[in-house]
Amino acid sequence: MKRLVIISLIFSCFSSISFGQETIKGTIYDAKTKETIVGAAVYLDGTSIITTSDTDGNFQLVAPGKINANLVLSHLSYEPLVVEKPFEHRENKFYLAEKVNILTDVTVVADRYWRAAKIAVFKDECLGKSDAGKSCVIANEDDIVLNYNNETNTLIGYASNPIVIENRFLAYKIVCDLQHFSVQYSENTLMPDKIVQVSFKGTFSFIDQSPFNIMYAKRRERLYLHSSSYFWKNFISHTLESAKCRVYNRYLRIDPKQYFLVSEILNQKAVQILPNTKLQLKHPRVPDVPVFGVMGITCNGERSDVVFLTDQILFDDFGNPDSVDSLIYFGEMGKQRLGDMLPRDFVYTATQQGQRSR
């Protein structure tokens, strides 16, 4: 059964590249009392760039450059706040709304599947089935709510509190505010071969638990060399050949310069599909969505397809797009789940590069 995976994350090449530091400052307040909030987590979504507000509610977040990521402010007593384009406003006042637990009469409809079976599906389709995905341990599994809708054949879930995930394969701790998770099946079942679509939405941050361990560095490097960030980093730098990446129109290898224009816009690289290029415009896995182009990719021997849902996308210096909803991946890149992901600010170091060439 063909499946469509939609991962919406609201969830770098060499150290010789110099990134200019960018700083975001602000103060966090209670929206009702206007008192400052102490100990709120502040991070760029999908990165390892994180800090907390001090005793006066102030914070200062330093990034190694402008990253295409939303700013997230989170506290257990308040609703999380997501701020788009945070680098456009460097000093801000942020107001968090207090969480309100509303008790109402709820009709509970029991589904036919045990919680253990639903959790197993969540781990497979959210964290992944790779070595990295299988290594992940959820510290607060009971905070994940999962229900099966018998009418739509869909497993639906969310987390009542941020879930804490220990990725033992990559030595990252991931804190994820899971807003929505769903797995739609072609019939009333939890069988993996009947999955039609997987959807995941949330914000998350990475904490490096072993920054100087060579074993974990090599594992991260192997994942990075097959990631979309690695591909786009080299695409916008015109270094695909040396990065062992190729692009295709259908099954014909192409020169990207004949199909795409890479230009500078707002200190980012804009990738625009040139008009009248005869780039493939259909993909069998997305028949009902307007498509601007389909490009085949091979990176270090692994094949993927990328479907463009717009004709122009902005990328930061790390290879992150300004909108994750503008691209859909299939193949190797489409298989990756949260357990396989690296921080958006991940940098492939010169030391790792030297080890790889030996």
Protein Blocks (a to p, Z undefined) as FASTA:
>chain_A
ZZddddddfbdfbfkbccdddddddddddfklopacehiacddehiabdcdddfkopacd
ddfbdcddddddddfkbccdddehkllpmbdcddddddddddddddddddfbdfklmmmm
mmmmmnopcfklmmpccfblmlpccdddfklopacdddfbdcddddfknopacddddfbd
cdddfbdcfbfklcfbdcdddddddddfblmbmklmmmmmmmmmmcfklmmmmmmnopmm
mnopacdehjaccdfklmbccddeehiacddddehklpafbdfklmmbccfbdcdddeeh
iacddddfbfbdcddfkopafblklpccehjllmpcfklpccfkbccdfklmmmmmZZ
